[in-house]
Amino acid sequence: MQYIIMADGTIYKHPPGSSVYTSITLPGGATVKGLRPDFARYRRRTYISGIYNRTLLMTEFGTPAMAGMAPPVTTPTLGAGTGSGGSTGIAIGYITWRHKSGSTIVHESNPSGATASLSITGQGRSWTGLPTTDPSGRATHVAGYVSMDGAQPRSAWEREIGTASVNENVATSALGGVLSTKRGVPPYCRYLNVYHDRMWYTGDPANPYRVWFSEVGEPESVYALNYIDTRGFEPVTGQRAAGDQLVTFCRATTYDVQGYSIADFNMRKISPSVGCISHFAVVNINERLWFPALDGVYRFDGGSSFNYMLDDLRTYWRDDYTSNTSTYEDAVAVDDRIEQVYKLLIPKSSAFYYVGDYTPIELGESQQPYWTWDKRTRQDKAIGVLLTANSGRGDVYTGSCDGYVRQENVASNADDDGDTLAKKLIIRHKHFYMGDPGGGRFHGKTVKNFDAHVMAESNAWTLDLFAGDDYAGDGTTANFVATTPAGAWWVIVAGANDKLDFTEAGTARVATLAAASYSTGALLATQIQTAMNAAPGAVNTYTVSYNTTTKFFTIARATGTAAVGLTFGTGPNLATSVHPVIGFESVDLSGDTSYVGTLTVSPAEKKTTTTFRPTLVTGAGFTVQIQATSPVGMEYAGFSAAWTPFGTRPRRSTG
């Protein structure tokens, strides 16, 4: 079962294989606090914390309940029962609430107060004065436990709630399971985690430095003494399990917890300087934790190893975090396993994502992810993975303040549901210092010229240059903006590469392309299609397409029955044929209705050179940003720059 929670606390459930979400009525006593919810799964049950006044449980049967049950307030009366052959000795009774679904015990409360001692000789027991309603409304049954001659209380009977009295004659040797007295109600907390078969609760406003834990196998059972405090009483800001460690983050320090029982639980400080600013952005990717800290994104590799992951954007993070502290500390992230990226949402009024492609790290090719940005004009507040109906595949979805839940990475949704920025790609490089051996890095330098190189099928991209230093800040407004001039990547020249030879039922045809510049492979494909359909004598119609992923052109018969062939090896216009441009080898092709090029073809590299004025870009360093409004087939982006410190000879940097 999958769940979506709205800001007003409404829960929608999504059964497996269904495309319909239905709302759920909250249990009695649930009030909405309006904070971001946290989720934990344990044995087919979902636990939700933070957004309600208590942790809420969704059972494996799809029914909600407030986590934990207070013990019965009423103490029953225990008397000698009728019949013989029962128990002999001193009996003391207790009762508990049980929440059952069918034969499954979902949860059981702590016991009521003890009854008065009863001396019996070969008799049963009579229980009267049983409570017939549970004030919380959760209990479905009441259960009785008996202690004989001071032994541990054991289960004697169970009845549906509403029963006011019970007569039982269970022999001492036949009593059931031992009564637990460690089933307290979980405290209100922001964060949940499952570790070593226990539920761990953190973010307790009354005790922000406290880490609570449940009994083994009982996520709702939190005894009053089941807690560990951080060593320096630092407030906990996040917690996640990785490998055999329960990593517990504070704002500027990190601890871990290890062990299986209260006797061997051990909390140790594993970093005195690195912490986490948002629990909801801590993501386990292949047993490594990715998380946002005060100075950027880190990856925890186990043990006490922390690796900084945001070299390229360190100063941007610092400036933007300083300006939007509370928003960054409400960040949420997801592991998009389909795209292999750590996607970190900063829920500003115009949503902002840091997108880190971790593929090169997993392959051992780099120590840093490839970072890009994703901006929205709408406000996104949540991001997570939902299973696509009947596929078993997890796709990334975002929840926005306009009330919609949207699937990410939908290629056909070009305008991103009407978002003004559509699917703009933004790449921002690290801050480059303009070295100055004579005066140090804080002295002013001037960028003299700047060359930008972009290889893509679309030429709709813009370059921004930000100047500044590590302390004055790079700012959020570019010092210089250059937009690529209009141009084309695919050029068809009359008499050079404008012919396409083909045959229909053995009869030669020739298509003549319009001499022009084509900015995308799709536009060139459309021109080829038009030319083939207009070829003199043609009896079939054709479709031609270009795949931006495979970089292959495809020529296919759309209508007609005449056998089609491509005479790229022996055609009369071989010297001026377009086939090398569109990735076909110089061989004849026949016997099929559709032909796919065998050579990947990409547009030629386009180079734009912009000479900056000295007064526009000065400072100790600079940052480069490239934005592609429609990043079709974007393959490469880079730059080279030259600067002059104090008017001396230029020096260069590339990236």
Residue pairs with C-beta under 8 A, 6 or more apart in sequence:
1 13
1 14
1 15
1 16
1 46
1 58
1 60
1 62
2 13
2 14
2 16
2 386
2 387
3 11
3 12
3 13
3 14
3 39
3 46
3 48
3 58
4 11
4 12
4 14
4 21
4 399
4 405
5 11
5 12
5 37
5 48
5 51
6 12
6 403
7 34
7 381
7 401
8 32
9 26
9 30
9 32
9 34
9 51
9 52
10 23
11 23
11 24
11 26
11 48
11 58
11 64
12 21
12 22
12 23
12 24
13 21
13 22
13 24
13 58
13 62
14 20
14 21
14 386
15 62
16 387
16 389
17 389
17 390
18 389
19 389
24 58
24 62
24 64
25 64
26 52
26 56
26 64
27 56
27 64
27 65
27 66
27 137
27 138
28 136
28 137
29 53
29 54
29 66
29 136
29 137
30 52
30 53
30 54
30 56
30 64
30 66
31 52
31 53
32 51
32 52
32 53
33 50
33 51
33 52
33 53
34 51
35 50
35 51
35 190
36 50
36 51
36 280
36 330
36 332
36 382
37 48
37 49
37 50
37 51
38 48
38 49
38 50
38 190
38 191
38 192
38 279
38 280
39 46
39 47
39 48
39 192
40 46
40 47
40 49
40 192
40 193
40 194
40 199
40 219
41 47
41 194
42 194
42 199
42 219
43 60
44 60
45 57
45 58
45 59
45 60
45 219
46 57
46 58
47 55
47 56
47 57
47 58
47 67
47 192
47 199
47 219
48 55
48 56
48 57
48 58
49 55
49 56
49 188
49 189
49 190
49 191
49 192
49 201
49 203
50 189
50 190
50 191
50 203
52 66
53 188
54 66
54 67
54 68
54 185
54 186
54 188
55 66
55 67
55 68
55 186
55 188
55 189
55 192
55 201
55 220
56 64
56 65
56 66
56 67
57 64
57 65
57 66
57 67
57 106
57 107
57 220
58 64
59 65
59 101
59 106
61 101
63 101
65 99
65 106
65 107
65 138
66 136
66 138
67 107
67 185
67 186
67 219
67 220
68 107
68 109
68 183
68 184
68 185
68 186
68 220
68 221
68 222
69 97
69 99
69 107
69 108
69 109
69 134
69 136
69 138
69 139
69 183
69 185
69 220
70 109
70 110
70 135
70 136
70 185
71 96
71 97
71 109
71 110
71 111
71 112
72 95
72 96
72 97
72 109
72 111
72 112
72 131
72 134
72 142
73 112
73 131
73 135
74 112
74 129
74 130
74 131
75 112
75 113
75 114
75 115
75 129
76 93
76 95
76 112
76 115
76 127
76 128
76 129
76 130
76 144
77 115
77 116
77 127
77 128
77 129
78 91
78 92
78 93
78 115
78 116
78 118
78 125
78 126
78 127
79 118
79 125
79 126
79 128
80 118
80 120
80 123
80 124
80 125
80 126
81 123
81 124
81 125
81 126
81 167
81 168
81 169
82 123
82 124
82 126
82 167
83 123
83 124
83 169
84 122
84 123
85 122
85 169
85 171
86 120
86 122
86 123
86 124
86 125
86 169
86 170
86 171
87 120
87 122
87 123
87 124
87 125
87 146
87 148
87 170
87 171
87 172
88 120
88 121
88 122
88 123
88 172
89 119
89 120
89 148
89 149
89 172
90 117
90 118
90 119
90 148
90 149
90 150
91 117
91 118
91 119
91 120
91 125
91 146
91 147
91 148
92 114
92 115
92 116
92 117
92 118
92 146
92 147
92 153
93 114
93 115
93 118
93 125
93 127
93 144
93 145
93 146
93 147
93 156
94 111
94 112
94 113
94 114
94 115
94 144
94 145
94 146
94 147
94 153
94 179
95 111
95 112
95 127
95 130
95 131
95 142
95 143
95 144
95 145
96 108
96 109
96 110
96 111
96 112
96 142
96 143
96 145
96 179
97 108
97 109
97 134
97 138
97 139
97 141
97 142
97 143
97 161
98 105
98 107
98 108
98 109
98 139
98 140
98 141
98 142
98 143
98 158
99 105
99 106
99 107
99 108
99 138
99 139
99 140
99 141
100 106
100 140
100 141
101 140
107 183
107 218
107 220
107 221
108 143
108 180
108 183
109 139
109 183
110 180
110 181
110 182
110 183
110 184
111 145
111 153
111 179
111 181
114 147
118 125
123 169
124 167
124 168
124 169
124 170
125 146
125 156
125 167
125 168
125 169
126 165
126 166
126 167
127 144
127 157
127 165
127 166
127 167
127 168
128 164
128 165
129 164
129 165
130 142
130 159
130 163
130 164
130 165
130 166
131 142
132 161
132 162
132 163
132 164
133 161
133 162
134 161
139 161
140 160
140 161
141 158
141 159
141 160
141 161
142 158
142 159
142 160
142 161
142 163
143 155
143 157
143 158
143 159
144 155
144 156
144 157
144 158
144 166
144 168
145 153
145 154
145 155
145 156
145 179
146 153
146 154
146 156
146 170
146 175
147 153
147 154
148 172
148 175
152 178
152 179
153 178
153 179
154 175
154 176
154 177
154 178
154 179
155 175
155 176
155 177
155 179
156 168
156 170
156 175
156 176
157 166
157 168
157 170
159 166
180 215
180 221
182 215
182 221
182 223
182 226
183 215
183 218
183 220
183 221
183 223
184 221
184 222
184 223
184 224
185 220
185 222
186 199
186 201
186 212
186 214
186 220
186 222
187 201
187 204
187 206
187 207
187 212
187 222
188 204
188 205
189 201
189 202
189 203
189 204
189 212
190 202
190 203
190 204
190 279
191 201
191 202
191 203
191 236
191 238
191 239
191 279
192 199
192 200
192 201
193 199
193 200
193 202
193 239
193 240
193 241
193 246
194 200
194 219
194 241
195 241
195 246
195 257
196 216
196 246
196 259
196 260
197 216
197 217
198 213
198 214
198 215
198 216
198 219
199 213
199 214
199 219
199 220
199 222
200 211
200 212
200 213
200 214
200 239
200 246
200 257
201 211
201 212
201 213
201 214
201 222
202 210
202 211
202 212
202 236
202 238
202 239
202 248
202 279
203 236
203 237
203 279
204 210
204 212
207 227
207 229
208 235
208 236
209 229
209 230
209 233
209 234
209 235
209 236
210 227
210 228
210 229
210 236
211 227
211 228
211 229
211 230
211 236
211 239
211 248
211 257
211 267
212 222
212 226
212 227
213 222
213 226
213 227
213 228
213 265
214 220
214 221
214 222
214 226
215 221
215 222
215 223
215 226
226 262
228 257
228 265
228 267
230 236
230 248
230 250
230 253
230 255
230 267
231 255
231 267
231 269
232 253
232 269
234 250
234 251
234 252
234 253
235 250
235 251
236 248
236 249
236 250
237 249
237 250
237 251
237 275
237 276
237 277
237 278
237 279
238 248
238 249
238 276
238 278
238 279
238 280
238 282
238 291
239 246
239 247
239 248
239 249
239 279
239 282
240 246
240 247
240 279
240 282
240 283
240 284
240 289
240 291
241 247
241 284
242 284
242 287
242 288
242 289
242 300
242 302
243 287
243 302
244 258
245 256
245 257
245 258
245 302
246 256
246 257
246 258
247 254
247 255
247 256
247 270
247 289
247 300
248 254
248 255
248 256
248 257
248 267
249 255
249 275
249 276
249 279
249 282
249 291
250 275
250 276
251 275
251 276
251 277
251 294
252 273
252 274
252 275
252 294
253 269
253 271
253 272
253 273
253 274
253 275
254 269
254 270
254 271
254 274
254 275
254 276
254 300
254 306
255 267
255 268
255 269
255 270
256 267
256 268
256 270
257 265
257 266
257 267
258 265
258 266
258 268
259 265
259 266
270 303
270 304
271 304
271 306
274 293
274 298
274 306
275 293
275 294
276 282
276 291
276 292
276 293
277 292
277 293
277 294
277 321
277 328
277 329
277 331
278 291
278 292
278 328
278 329
278 330
278 331
278 332
280 330
280 331
280 332
280 333
281 291
281 292
281 331
281 332
281 333
281 344
281 345
282 289
282 290
282 291
282 333
283 289
283 290
283 291
283 333
283 334
283 335
283 342
284 335
285 335
285 342
285 358
286 362
287 302
288 299
288 300
288 301
288 302
289 299
289 300
290 297
290 298
290 299
290 300
290 309
290 333
290 335
290 342
290 356
290 358
291 297
291 298
291 299
291 300
292 298
292 328
292 331
292 333
292 344
294 321
295 308
295 310
295 314
295 317
295 318
296 308
296 309
296 310
296 313
296 314
296 317
296 318
297 308
297 309
297 310
297 317
297 342
297 344
297 354
297 356
298 306
298 307
298 308
298 309
299 306
299 307
299 309
299 361
300 306
300 307
301 307
307 367
309 356
309 368
309 369
310 317
310 354
310 371
311 368
311 430
312 368
312 371
312 428
312 429
312 430
313 354
313 371
313 428
313 430
314 430
314 431
315 431
315 468
315 470
315 473
315 474
315 623
316 428
316 431
316 474
316 623
318 473
319 473
319 474
319 475
319 476
320 328
320 346
320 476
321 328
323 476
324 346
324 348
327 346
327 347
327 348
328 346
330 347
331 344
331 345
331 346
331 347
332 344
332 345
332 347
332 381
332 382
332 383
332 384
333 342
333 343
333 344
333 345
333 383
334 342
334 343
334 383
334 384
334 385
334 396
335 341
335 342
335 343
335 385
336 342
336 343
336 385
336 396
336 408
336 409
337 385
337 394
338 393
338 394
338 395
338 396
338 409
339 357
339 396
339 409
340 357
340 358
340 359
340 362
341 355
341 356
341 357
341 358
341 369
342 355
342 356
342 358
342 369
343 353
343 354
343 355
343 356
343 374
343 383
343 396
344 353
344 354
344 355
344 356
345 351
345 352
345 353
345 380
345 382
345 383
345 398
346 352
346 353
346 354
347 379
347 380
347 381
348 379
349 379
350 375
350 376
350 377
350 378
350 379
351 375
351 376
351 378
351 379
351 380
351 398
351 400
352 373
352 374
352 375
352 376
353 373
353 374
353 375
353 376
354 371
354 373
355 371
355 372
355 373
355 374
356 369
356 370
356 371
357 369
357 370
357 371
357 372
358 369
359 370
360 366
360 368
360 369
360 370
361 367
361 368
361 369
371 427
371 428
372 425
372 426
372 427
373 426
373 427
373 428
374 426
375 421
375 424
375 426
376 416
376 419
376 421
377 419
377 420
377 421
378 400
378 401
378 402
378 419
379 400
379 401
379 402
380 398
380 399
380 400
380 401
381 399
381 400
381 401
382 398
382 399
383 396
383 397
383 398
383 399
383 408
384 396
384 397
384 399
385 394
385 395
385 396
385 397
386 394
386 395
386 397
387 393
387 394
387 395
388 394
388 395
395 407
395 408
395 409
396 407
396 408
396 409
397 405
397 406
397 407
397 408
398 405
398 406
398 408
399 405
400 406
404 417
406 417
414 422
414 423
414 630
415 422
415 423
416 422
416 423
422 629
422 630
423 630
423 631
424 627
424 628
424 629
424 630
424 631
425 627
425 628
425 631
425 634
426 625
426 626
426 627
426 628
427 625
427 626
427 627
427 637
428 623
428 624
428 625
428 626
429 623
429 624
429 625
429 639
429 655
430 623
430 655
431 470
431 474
431 621
431 622
431 623
432 621
432 622
432 623
432 624
432 641
432 653
432 655
433 441
433 469
433 470
433 620
433 621
434 441
434 445
434 447
434 619
434 620
434 621
434 622
434 643
434 645
434 651
434 653
435 441
435 645
435 651
436 443
436 445
436 645
436 646
438 645
438 646
438 648
439 645
439 646
441 469
441 620
441 621
442 469
442 471
442 620
443 620
443 645
443 646
444 618
444 619
444 620
444 645
445 618
445 619
445 620
445 643
445 644
445 645
445 646
446 614
446 617
446 618
446 643
446 644
447 465
447 467
447 612
447 614
447 616
447 617
447 618
447 622
447 641
447 642
447 643
448 611
448 612
448 614
448 642
448 643
448 644
448 650
449 609
449 610
449 611
449 612
449 641
449 642
450 463
450 465
450 482
450 609
450 610
450 611
450 612
450 639
450 640
450 641
450 642
451 607
451 608
451 609
451 610
451 639
451 640
451 641
452 463
452 482
452 484
452 607
452 608
452 609
452 610
452 626
452 637
452 638
452 639
453 605
453 606
453 607
453 608
453 636
453 637
453 638
453 639
453 640
454 461
454 484
454 605
454 606
454 608
454 626
454 628
454 634
454 636
454 637
454 638
455 602
455 603
455 604
455 605
455 606
455 634
455 635
455 636
455 637
456 489
456 603
456 606
456 628
456 631
456 632
456 633
456 634
456 635
456 636
457 489
457 519
457 520
457 521
457 522
457 548
457 602
457 603
457 632
457 633
457 634
458 519
458 520
458 628
458 629
458 630
458 631
458 632
458 633
458 634
459 484
459 486
459 487
459 488
459 489
459 519
459 606
460 484
460 628
460 629
460 630
461 483
461 484
461 626
461 627
461 628
461 629
461 631
462 481
462 482
462 483
462 484
462 626
462 627
462 629
463 481
463 482
463 483
463 484
463 608
463 610
463 624
463 625
463 626
463 627
463 639
464 478
464 480
464 481
464 624
464 625
464 626
464 627
465 478
465 479
465 480
465 481
465 482
465 612
465 617
465 622
465 623
465 624
465 625
466 474
466 475
466 477
466 478
466 479
466 622
466 623
466 624
466 625
467 474
467 479
467 616
467 617
467 618
467 619
467 621
467 622
467 623
468 474
468 475
468 619
468 620
468 621
468 622
468 623
469 619
469 620
469 621
470 620
470 621
472 619
472 620
474 623
478 625
479 616
479 617
480 610
480 612
480 616
480 617
482 608
482 610
484 606
484 608
485 608
487 517
487 519
487 606
488 516
488 517
488 518
488 519
489 518
489 519
489 520
489 603
489 604
489 606
490 517
490 518
490 519
490 520
490 521
490 523
490 524
490 581
490 603
491 516
491 517
491 518
492 498
492 513
492 514
492 515
492 516
492 517
492 518
492 524
492 527
492 578
492 581
493 515
494 515
495 576
496 576
497 576
497 577
497 578
497 580
497 581
498 512
498 513
498 514
498 515
498 576
498 578
499 510
499 511
499 512
499 513
499 571
499 573
499 576
499 577
499 578
500 510
500 511
500 513
500 528
500 531
500 532
500 573
500 577
500 578
500 579
501 508
501 509
501 510
501 566
501 567
501 568
501 571
501 572
501 573
501 574
501 577
502 508
502 509
502 510
502 511
502 532
502 535
502 564
502 565
502 566
502 567
502 571
503 509
503 563
503 564
503 565
503 566
503 567
503 590
504 537
504 538
504 539
504 540
504 560
504 562
504 563
504 564
505 539
505 562
505 563
506 563
506 565
507 537
508 567
508 571
508 572
509 532
509 535
509 536
509 537
509 538
510 535
510 536
510 571
510 572
510 573
511 528
511 531
511 532
511 534
511 535
512 531
512 535
513 527
513 528
513 531
513 578
514 527
514 531
516 527
518 524
518 527
520 546
520 632
520 633
521 546
521 548
521 551
521 553
521 601
521 603
521 633
522 545
522 546
522 548
522 632
524 546
524 581
524 582
525 544
525 545
525 546
525 553
526 544
528 544
528 553
528 555
528 578
528 582
529 542
529 543
529 544
532 538
532 542
532 544
532 555
533 541
533 542
539 560
539 562
540 557
540 558
540 559
540 560
540 561
540 562
540 564
541 557
541 558
541 559
541 560
542 555
542 556
542 557
542 558
542 564
543 556
543 558
544 553
544 554
544 555
544 556
545 553
545 554
545 556
546 552
546 553
546 554
547 554
548 632
548 633
550 600
551 583
551 600
551 601
551 602
551 633
552 583
552 596
552 597
552 598
552 600
552 601
553 582
553 583
553 584
553 596
553 597
553 601
554 594
554 595
554 596
554 597
555 566
555 594
555 595
556 593
556 594
556 595
557 564
557 593
557 594
563 590
563 591
564 590
564 592
564 593
565 588
565 589
565 590
565 591
566 579
566 584
566 588
566 589
566 590
566 595
567 588
568 574
568 577
568 579
568 584
568 585
568 586
568 587
568 588
568 589
569 586
569 587
569 588
570 588
571 577
571 588
574 586
579 585
579 586
580 586
581 601
582 597
582 601
583 597
583 598
583 599
583 600
583 601
584 595
584 597
584 598
584 599
585 598
585 599
589 595
602 633
602 635
603 633
605 636
614 644
622 641
622 643
624 639
624 641
624 655
626 637
628 634
638 654
638 655
639 654
639 655
640 652
640 653
640 654
641 652
641 653
641 654
642 650
642 651
642 652
643 650
643 651
643 653
644 650
644 651
645 651
